[in-house]
Amino acid sequence: MEPVDASNHIIMDYSIHDAIEAGFNRVVFIIRKDIEKEFKEVIGDRITAICSAHNVTVDYAFQDIKDIPGTLPEGRTKPWGTGQAVLAAKKVIKTPFIVINADDYYGKEGFKAVHEYLVNGGKSCMAGFVLKNTLSDNGGVTRGICKMDEENNLTEIVETKNIVKTVNGAEADGVTVDVNSLVSLNMWGLTPDFLDVLEEGFKEFFETEVPENPLKAEYLIPIFIGELLSEGKMSVKVLKTNDTWYGMTYHEDVAAVKERCL
């Protein structure tokens, strides 16, 4: 919700602008039902007006902690994660789509690459950001470092915590990390067929993982896709982007984001 320019735009404004420019023609906001009124007043109605001028439609999907294939564990208040969030939009998504985080600034290149891949018949892809373009000057970050085959198909995402900048590049807990590695920042290109697989995976998640950690278990898209890759049930093309990613991991990051957007 933090404004990032003199016109009080937020990061989401930039993402939607870049997506429309790349060729996407529909926006789906995935939010909680209890914040719908405030969300529309602060963001939604304004963006809907802008989108209508570009023949872009806007829809809403609602993530509900009770919308689960089982019984809500007693005391559970934590949302179920990005996997369940995207599943909430299953009824309104009928075409290939891109998934992004609302509070990350991705740049234009990733949107263009994913859109081009999907409209040309590609099934599943992700934008791969160069690690050095995603680090914070203000502390360590967690990144999913991608491993790929010779055709740039994703083979594994290695979750790496506390990556910090150094004089010579970057390191995580004292171990040097290749700053030219490609990393996942939750920008996925997917198809409606994937949502069926995601739904089945959620049922399995509820049977196997929730009983072991009922209050904190999360159904996360990168983890689920990683499992499908390891089982040979999915292929994901990694599309390299050289854009610089900006996020608000630390309060001090806000100034850098504003400087980029002004």
C-alpha positions in Angstrom: 0.0 0.0 0.0 3.1 2.3 0.2 3.0 5.0 -2.5 6.1 4.8 -4.7 5.8 8.0 -6.7 4.5 11.6 -6.6 1.1 10.5 -7.9 0.6 8.0 -5.1 0.8 5.0 -7.4 1.7 1.7 -5.6 3.9 -1.1 -7.0 0.7 -2.9 -8.3 -0.1 0.0 -10.6 3.3 -0.5 -12.3 2.9 -4.2 -12.6 -0.6 -3.9 -14.2 0.6 -1.2 -16.6 3.5 -3.4 -17.7 1.2 -6.5 -18.0 -1.2 -4.6 -20.2 1.6 -3.2 -22.3 2.9 -6.8 -22.8 -0.5 -7.9 -24.1 -2.4 -9.3 -21.1 -6.1 -8.3 -21.2 -7.5 -9.4 -17.9 -6.7 -8.7 -14.2 -7.7 -10.9 -11.4 -7.2 -9.6 -7.9 -6.9 -12.4 -5.3 -7.8 -10.9 -1.9 -9.6 -11.7 1.4 -13.4 -11.0 1.3 -13.2 -8.9 4.5 -11.0 -6.3 2.8 -13.0 -6.1 -0.4 -14.6 -2.7 0.3 -11.4 -1.0 1.4 -9.4 -2.6 -1.4 -11.8 -1.3 -4.0 -11.8 2.2 -2.5 -8.0 2.4 -2.3 -7.0 0.4 -5.3 -9.5 -1.6 -7.2 -12.0 1.0 -8.5 -9.2 3.2 -9.7 -7.5 0.4 -11.6 -10.8 -0.8 -13.0 -11.4 2.6 -14.5 -7.9 2.6 -16.0 -8.3 -0.9 -17.3 -11.6 -0.2 -19.0 -10.0 2.5 -21.0 -7.7 -0.2 -22.4 -10.4 -2.9 -22.9 -9.0 -4.9 -20.0 -11.4 -6.6 -17.7 -11.0 -6.8 -13.9 -12.3 -9.7 -11.7 -12.0 -10.6 -8.1 -11.3 -13.9 -6.4 -11.4 -14.4 -2.7 -9.0 -16.5 -0.7 -10.8 -18.0 2.3 -9.0 -19.9 5.1 -12.1 -22.2 5.3 -12.1 -23.0 1.6 -10.3 -26.3 2.1 -10.7 -30.0 1.3 -11.0 -30.9 5.0 -11.7 -29.5 8.4 -10.1 -26.3 9.6 -7.7 -27.1 12.4 -8.6 -25.6 15.7 -6.6 -22.4 16.3 -5.6 -22.0 12.6 -5.4 -18.3 11.6 -2.5 -18.3 9.1 -3.5 -18.3 5.4 -2.8 -21.5 3.4 -0.3 -19.9 1.0 0.1 -19.0 -2.7 -1.1 -22.4 -3.9 -4.5 -21.9 -2.3 -4.6 -18.3 -3.3 -4.3 -19.1 -7.0 -6.8 -21.9 -6.6 -9.3 -19.3 -5.4 -9.2 -17.9 -9.0 -9.9 -21.3 -10.7 -13.5 -20.5 -11.5 -12.6 -17.2 -13.3 -9.5 -18.3 -15.2 -10.2 -19.9 -18.5 -7.1 -19.0 -20.5 -3.3 -19.1 -20.0 -2.2 -16.6 -17.3 0.6 -15.0 -15.4 1.0 -15.1 -11.6 2.8 -12.4 -9.7 3.2 -11.0 -6.2 1.4 -7.8 -5.6 4.2 -6.1 -3.7 7.1 -6.9 -6.1 8.3 -4.6 -9.0 9.4 -6.9 -11.8 10.1 -4.6 -14.7 8.6 -5.0 -18.2 10.8 -7.7 -19.7 9.4 -10.6 -17.7 5.8 -9.8 -18.6 6.7 -9.6 -22.3 8.7 -12.9 -22.2 5.9 -14.8 -20.4 3.1 -13.4 -22.6 5.0 -14.3 -25.8 5.7 -17.8 -24.6 2.1 -18.4 -23.6 0.5 -17.0 -26.8 2.8 -19.1 -28.9 1.5 -22.3 -27.3 3.8 -22.7 -24.4 2.4 -24.5 -21.4 4.4 -23.6 -18.2 7.2 -21.1 -17.8 8.7 -18.7 -15.2 10.7 -15.5 -15.5 14.2 -16.1 -14.3 15.8 -13.0 -12.8 19.6 -12.6 -12.5 20.4 -12.9 -8.8 22.6 -9.8 -8.7 19.6 -7.8 -9.9 17.4 -8.9 -7.0 19.6 -8.3 -4.0 19.0 -5.7 -1.3 21.5 -3.2 -0.1 19.9 -3.4 3.4 20.3 -7.0 4.4 19.9 -10.7 3.5 17.2 -12.1 1.2 15.8 -15.5 0.4 15.9 -16.6 -3.2 14.9 -19.7 -5.1 18.0 -20.4 -7.2 17.1 -22.2 -10.4 18.9 -25.3 -11.8 18.2 -26.0 -15.5 19.1 -28.4 -18.3 20.8 -27.4 -21.5 17.4 -26.4 -23.0 16.6 -24.0 -20.1 14.0 -26.3 -18.7 13.8 -26.0 -14.9 15.0 -29.0 -13.1 15.1 -27.8 -9.5 14.6 -24.7 -7.3 17.1 -24.5 -4.4 15.7 -22.3 -1.7 18.6 -20.3 -0.4 18.3 -18.1 2.7 20.2 -15.0 3.9 21.9 -14.1 0.6 23.8 -10.8 1.1 25.9 -8.6 -1.1 29.7 -8.7 -0.7 32.6 -6.9 -2.2 33.1 -9.7 -4.8 29.4 -10.6 -5.3 27.2 -12.5 -2.9 27.3 -15.1 -0.2 24.8 -17.0 2.0 26.0 -17.9 5.5 29.6 -17.5 4.4 29.3 -19.6 1.2 29.9 -17.8 -2.1 26.8 -17.7 -4.4 27.0 -17.1 -8.1 25.5 -13.7 -8.7 24.7 -14.6 -12.3 22.5 -17.5 -11.3 18.8 -17.2 -12.3 16.3 -17.0 -9.5 12.5 -17.4 -9.2 10.5 -14.5 -7.8 7.1 -16.0 -8.2 6.4 -14.8 -11.8 4.9 -17.9 -13.4 3.2 -18.5 -16.7 0.6 -21.2 -16.4 -2.5 -22.7 -18.0 -6.0 -23.6 -16.8 -5.0 -27.3 -16.9 -2.4 -26.6 -14.2 -5.2 -25.5 -11.9 -6.7 -29.0 -12.0 -3.3 -30.4 -10.9 -2.9 -27.7 -8.3 -6.3 -28.7 -6.9 -5.5 -32.3 -6.6 -2.2 -31.4 -4.9 -4.1 -29.4 -2.3 -6.1 -32.4 -1.4 -2.9 -34.4 -0.9 -1.3 -31.6 1.0 -4.3 -31.7 3.4 -3.9 -35.4 3.9 -0.2 -35.6 4.4 1.2 -32.2 5.6 -1.5 -30.5 7.5 -1.8 -33.2 10.2 1.9 -32.8 10.9 1.8 -29.0 11.2 -1.9 -27.9 11.4 -1.3 -24.3 12.4 1.5 -23.3 10.1 1.7 -25.7 7.0 1.6 -23.7 3.8 0.7 -24.8 0.2 3.2 -22.9 -1.8 3.4 -22.8 -5.6 7.2 -23.0 -5.9 7.3 -26.0 -3.6 4.5 -27.8 -5.4 6.0 -27.2 -8.8 9.4 -28.4 -7.5 7.7 -31.7 -6.4 6.1 -32.1 -9.9 9.5 -31.5 -11.5 11.2 -34.1 -9.3 8.5 -36.6 -10.2 8.8 -35.8 -13.9 5.1 -34.7 -14.0 5.7 -31.1 -15.3 8.0 -29.2 -17.6 8.8 -25.5 -16.9 10.7 -23.3 -19.3 12.9 -20.6 -17.7 12.8 -17.3 -19.5 15.8 -15.1 -18.6 15.1 -11.4 -17.8 17.7 -8.8 -17.2 15.4 -6.4 -15.5 16.2 -5.3 -11.9 13.6 -6.5 -9.4 12.6 -4.2 -6.5 10.7 -5.3 -3.4 10.1 -4.0 0.1 11.8 -6.6 2.1 13.3 -4.0 4.4 11.9 -0.6 5.4 15.0 1.0 3.9 14.2 -0.6 0.6 11.2 1.8 0.1 13.5 4.7 -0.8 15.2 2.7 -3.5 11.8 1.6 -5.0 10.6 5.2 -5.0 13.8 6.4 -6.7 13.3 3.8 -9.4 9.7 4.7 -10.0 10.0 8.5 -10.0 
